[in-house]
Amino acid sequence: VADFIPVARISDMLLNPGGTFSYNGTTQLYPDVRLVYWAGGNPFHHHQDINRLRAAWARPETIIVHDWCWNAAARHADIVLPCTTSLEREDIGLTPRDPYVIAMAQAIKPVGEARDDYEILCGIARHLGVEENFSEGRSSGEWVRWLWDKSCKRAKVEGVDLPDYENLVAKGYFQLEHDQEEPVLFSAFRADPDAYPLKTPSGKIELFSSTVAGFGLDDCPGHATWNAPSEWLGSVDVQSGGKFPLHMIGKQPASKLHSQLDPGAHSSAAKIKGHEAVEVNPQDARDRGLSNGDIVRVFNDRGACLCGVAISDALMRGVVVISTGAWYDPLDPAQDISLCKHGNPNMLTHDRPTSRLAQGPAAHSCLVEVEAYDAARLPVKITAHIPPEIIPRG
């Protein structure tokens, strides 16, 4: 499939069918998407401006999601196909930068009606009459073995002996021989630039790109430059006493991986009264009458979320920090725009690109305000991890 969009342009694509976008010096077209099939990942965690995403998510006629838990993506789907976790299937784990290959043995049988993603797709292919073309007659386990056998043959050509699959599984892992020295960036190029040129037009380190300059993008010239973001502490709006004087930064959580296992005990223990923490400079807290453990509303014109205050003198004044990963939990799911009770910082981030060249997310340029929330007068219950009622078939 030749068509694509940068992952950070999902909302734009759904809201602007037939529109155009720039990417890497080209002009591309947004397709008219009527059906979304999402297997792996969770846009309600990683995408910016969740209220805008919800509006975009309502445009397709059908949304199908594979997932093993009732996260926000599954809750916003028309059809949810329960898939297995890594403990319920057979697989191989490896990365290009790791000398270990791990035999990921199946620990338990699939729970309930869960199936491997592959088995789900085989079932769909069966209904479409193309199962044999899709599966080539192999089960998921047979594909794992086939891929490993192919890898062994390719490694042999490179002078690397890998164990057969049965021995890999029996031991549980295989460690490749590797250079114990830590790699140094561009070491070969530095030692002999003619023999090991870089992948640039000149083969050298370039401080200016005539190719990028030739694209004529006002937000990305051919050299490193400072483009003032529309939202930052140095903006005219903040300097003149604007209504959103704090710069919010999102960071990776220490208590989970992205949003994975957010319902777990370790992640929950890091919350403040069930809410994600917002780190606040001591003076900013005093200016707002806030103390450690207070529940606050963090907000701007795009949205709002409830967080628990964690005062930290490690932050400069004017900056607040919220870890990502709290599952989106709207106060009123029936409303198009509703605050997140749980503390998802992407309620606040702007869905704008870094540039028309890269089209990455520019989530860190985000201004907010923080105010006390009267939890006694307006109590909230975190419901992000409570599954919906399942009505039995028949």
JOPE-V22514 format. One record per residue. N is the residue number from 0. RES is the residue in one small letter. SS is DSSP state (H for helix, E for strand, L for the rest). PSI is psi in radians with two decimals (999 if undefined). NEAR is the number of other ideal C-beta (glycine too) atoms within 8 Angstrom. Layout:
BEGIN
N/RES/SS/PSI/NEAR
N/RES/SS/PSI/NEAR
END
This chain:
BEGIN
0/v/L/2.09/3
1/a/L/-0.47/3
2/d/L/2.56/5
3/f/L/2.86/6
4/i/L/2.64/11
5/p/L/2.46/11
6/v/H/-0.50/5
7/a/H/0.01/11
8/r/H/0.44/12
9/i/H/-0.88/12
10/s/H/-0.75/13
11/d/H/-0.76/13
12/m/H/-0.82/13
13/l/H/-0.55/13
14/l/H/-0.32/9
15/n/L/1.04/8
16/p/L/2.32/9
17/g/L/-0.16/6
18/g/L/3.00/8
19/t/E/2.75/7
20/f/E/2.68/13
21/s/E/2.52/11
22/y/E/2.13/11
23/n/L/0.71/5
24/g/L/0.10/9
25/t/E/2.83/6
26/t/E/2.13/6
27/q/E/2.86/10
28/l/E/2.35/7
29/y/L/2.22/14
30/p/L/2.86/7
31/d/L/1.66/6
32/v/L/2.09/10
33/r/L/-0.39/6
34/l/E/2.31/9
35/v/E/2.22/10
36/y/E/1.93/5
37/w/E/2.01/12
38/a/E/1.87/7
39/g/L/2.32/5
40/g/L/2.98/6
41/n/L/1.74/10
42/p/H/-0.43/11
43/f/H/0.01/13
44/h/H/-0.92/15
45/h/H/-0.22/9
46/h/L/2.65/14
47/q/L/2.79/13
48/d/L/1.29/14
49/i/H/-0.58/14
50/n/H/-0.68/11
51/r/H/-0.67/12
52/l/H/-0.72/15
53/r/H/-0.72/10
54/a/H/-0.72/11
55/a/H/-0.69/13
56/w/H/-0.39/12
57/a/L/-0.16/5
58/r/L/-0.75/8
59/p/L/2.67/10
60/e/L/-0.54/4
61/t/E/2.39/9
62/i/E/2.17/12
63/i/E/2.32/13
64/v/E/2.34/12
65/h/E/2.26/11
66/d/E/2.83/12
67/w/L/-0.05/7
68/c/L/2.84/6
69/w/L/1.14/8
70/n/L/-3.11/12
71/a/H/-0.58/12
72/a/H/-0.77/13
73/a/H/-0.68/11
74/r/H/-0.41/8
75/h/L/0.28/9
76/a/L/2.69/11
77/d/L/-0.66/5
78/i/E/2.20/8
79/v/E/2.13/8
80/l/E/1.96/9
81/p/E/2.14/10
82/c/E/2.88/12
83/t/L/2.75/12
84/t/L/3.06/6
85/s/H/-0.33/7
86/l/H/-0.22/8
87/e/H/0.16/12
88/r/L/2.93/12
89/e/L/2.37/8
90/d/E/3.13/7
91/i/E/2.34/10
92/g/E/2.25/6
93/l/L/2.79/8
94/t/L/2.75/4
95/p/L/-0.35/4
96/r/L/0.23/3
97/d/L/2.28/6
98/p/L/-0.03/6
99/y/E/2.47/9
100/v/E/2.24/12
101/i/E/2.25/9
102/a/E/1.87/10
103/m/E/1.51/9
104/a/L/2.63/7
105/q/L/2.13/8
106/a/L/-0.66/5
107/i/L/2.81/7
108/k/L/2.68/5
109/p/L/2.39/10
110/v/L/2.38/6
111/g/L/-2.26/5
112/e/L/0.24/4
113/a/L/2.51/10
114/r/E/2.76/12
115/d/L/2.63/10
116/d/H/-0.72/11
117/y/H/-0.76/8
118/e/H/-0.62/9
119/i/H/-0.80/12
120/l/H/-0.59/9
121/c/H/-0.71/11
122/g/H/-0.70/9
123/i/H/-0.75/8
124/a/H/-0.60/12
125/r/H/-0.77/8
126/h/H/-0.50/6
127/l/L/-0.07/7
128/g/L/0.38/5
129/v/L/0.44/7
130/e/H/-0.75/10
131/e/H/-0.71/7
132/n/H/-0.63/7
133/f/H/-0.85/9
134/s/H/-0.34/10
135/e/L/0.47/6
136/g/L/0.17/4
137/r/L/2.46/8
138/s/L/3.03/6
139/s/H/-0.73/11
140/g/H/-0.66/7
141/e/H/-0.58/8
142/w/H/-0.70/10
143/v/H/-0.79/12
144/r/H/-0.72/9
145/w/H/-0.77/9
146/l/H/-0.68/9
147/w/H/-0.72/12
148/d/H/-0.73/10
149/k/H/-0.71/8
150/s/H/-0.70/9
151/c/H/-0.75/10
152/k/H/-0.71/8
153/r/H/-0.65/8
154/a/H/-0.64/10
155/k/H/-0.67/10
156/v/H/-0.56/6
157/e/L/0.11/6
158/g/L/0.35/4
159/v/L/2.22/7
160/d/L/2.02/5
161/l/L/2.57/12
162/p/L/2.74/8
163/d/L/2.94/8
164/y/H/-0.69/10
165/e/H/-0.72/6
166/n/H/-0.61/8
167/l/H/-0.81/14
168/v/H/-0.70/9
169/a/H/-0.72/6
170/k/H/-0.54/9
171/g/L/-0.36/7
172/y/E/2.91/9
173/f/E/2.32/9
174/q/E/2.13/7
175/l/L/2.54/8
176/e/L/2.38/4
177/h/L/2.80/5
178/d/L/2.19/4
179/q/L/-0.26/3
180/e/L/2.45/4
181/e/L/2.34/3
182/p/L/2.56/6
183/v/L/2.22/5
184/l/L/2.24/4
185/f/L/0.44/8
186/s/H/-0.73/8
187/a/H/-0.73/8
188/f/H/-0.73/10
189/r/H/-0.62/6
190/a/H/-0.65/6
191/d/L/1.47/7
192/p/L/-0.45/9
193/d/L/-0.68/5
194/a/L/-0.48/6
195/y/L/1.17/8
196/p/L/2.72/10
197/l/L/2.87/8
198/k/L/1.03/3
199/t/L/2.84/9
200/p/L/-0.61/6
201/s/L/-0.21/5
202/g/L/0.01/7
203/k/L/3.03/8
204/i/L/2.21/6
205/e/L/2.26/8
206/l/L/-0.16/5
207/f/E/2.37/7
208/s/L/1.97/8
209/s/H/-0.50/8
210/t/H/-0.89/9
211/v/H/-0.71/12
212/a/H/-0.61/11
213/g/H/-0.27/8
214/f/L/-0.36/9
215/g/L/0.60/5
216/l/L/2.12/11
217/d/L/-0.33/5
218/d/L/0.09/7
219/c/L/1.45/10
220/p/L/-3.09/8
221/g/L/0.21/9
222/h/E/2.85/8
223/a/L/2.37/3
224/t/L/2.89/5
225/w/L/2.04/3
226/n/L/1.97/6
227/a/L/2.20/7
228/p/L/2.80/8
229/s/L/-0.38/7
230/e/L/1.97/10
231/w/L/2.95/10
232/l/L/-0.35/7
233/g/L/0.03/6
234/s/L/2.73/13
235/v/H/-0.65/5
236/d/H/-0.74/8
237/v/H/-0.75/13
238/q/H/-0.49/7
239/s/L/0.24/6
240/g/L/0.70/5
241/g/L/2.98/9
242/k/L/-0.17/4
243/f/L/1.51/12
244/p/L/0.03/9
245/l/E/2.40/12
246/h/E/2.06/12
247/m/E/2.30/15
248/i/E/2.35/10
249/g/E/2.47/13
250/k/E/2.88/8
251/q/L/2.42/6
252/p/L/2.59/11
253/a/L/-0.25/5
254/s/L/0.04/8
255/k/L/3.05/12
256/l/E/1.90/4
257/h/L/-2.07/10
258/s/L/0.07/12
259/q/E/2.41/7
260/l/L/0.48/8
261/d/L/-0.59/12
262/p/L/-0.14/9
263/g/L/2.85/8
264/a/H/-0.67/5
265/h/H/-0.78/9
266/s/H/-0.76/14
267/s/H/-0.59/9
268/a/H/-0.40/7
269/a/L/-0.16/9
270/k/L/2.84/13
271/i/E/1.87/12
272/k/L/0.63/8
273/g/L/-0.11/7
274/h/E/2.62/15
275/e/L/2.55/16
276/a/E/2.54/14
277/v/E/2.10/15
278/e/E/2.31/11
279/v/E/2.42/14
280/n/L/2.49/14
281/p/H/-0.73/9
282/q/H/-0.68/7
283/d/H/-0.64/13
284/a/H/-0.79/12
285/r/H/-0.72/8
286/d/H/-0.45/6
287/r/L/0.11/9
288/g/L/0.61/5
289/l/L/2.59/12
290/s/L/2.84/7
291/n/L/2.33/6
292/g/L/-0.16/7
293/d/L/2.56/10
294/i/E/2.26/12
295/v/E/2.74/14
296/r/E/2.07/11
297/v/E/2.20/17
298/f/E/2.79/12
299/n/L/-2.89/11
300/d/L/-0.25/3
301/r/L/-0.51/10
302/g/L/-2.98/13
303/a/E/2.73/11
304/c/E/2.75/19
305/l/E/2.31/15
306/c/E/2.89/14
307/g/E/2.37/15
308/v/E/2.29/16
309/a/E/1.80/10
310/i/E/2.31/12
311/s/L/2.17/10
312/d/L/0.08/6
313/a/L/-0.20/4
314/l/L/2.50/11
315/m/L/2.72/5
316/r/L/2.44/7
317/g/L/-0.02/9
318/v/E/2.37/12
319/v/E/2.67/16
320/v/E/2.28/12
321/i/E/2.23/17
322/s/E/2.55/14
323/t/L/2.93/15
324/g/L/-0.24/13
325/a/L/2.16/17
326/w/L/2.33/15
327/y/L/2.23/14
328/d/L/1.48/13
329/p/E/2.48/10
330/l/L/-0.73/9
331/d/L/1.69/6
332/p/L/-0.36/5
333/a/L/-0.33/3
334/q/L/2.52/8
335/d/L/-0.64/6
336/i/L/2.02/5
337/s/L/2.52/9
338/l/L/2.70/12
339/c/E/2.10/17
340/k/L/-0.41/15
341/h/L/-0.55/15
342/g/L/0.70/17
343/n/L/2.02/16
344/p/H/-0.31/14
345/n/H/0.01/15
346/m/H/-0.37/15
347/l/L/-0.41/14
348/t/L/2.68/14
349/h/L/2.35/12
350/d/L/1.15/12
351/r/L/2.68/7
352/p/E/2.71/12
353/t/L/-0.69/7
354/s/L/2.92/11
355/r/L/-0.12/10
356/l/L/-0.91/13
357/a/L/-0.55/10
358/q/L/0.58/13
359/g/L/3.01/9
360/p/E/2.45/10
361/a/L/0.90/10
362/a/L/-0.39/10
363/h/L/-0.17/6
364/s/L/1.54/10
365/c/L/2.10/14
366/l/E/2.45/14
367/v/E/3.05/13
368/e/E/2.72/10
369/v/E/2.30/14
370/e/E/2.70/8
371/a/E/2.50/10
372/y/L/2.22/10
373/d/L/1.51/6
374/a/L/-0.43/9
375/a/L/-0.67/4
376/r/L/-0.62/5
377/l/L/1.27/6
378/p/L/2.59/6
379/v/L/2.65/8
380/k/L/2.22/5
381/i/L/2.11/10
382/t/L/0.12/7
383/a/L/-0.54/13
384/h/L/0.07/9
385/i/L/2.04/5
386/p/L/2.70/5
387/p/L/2.86/6
388/e/L/2.27/3
389/i/L/2.11/5
390/i/L/2.08/4
391/p/L/2.57/4
392/r/L/2.57/3
393/g/L/999/2
END
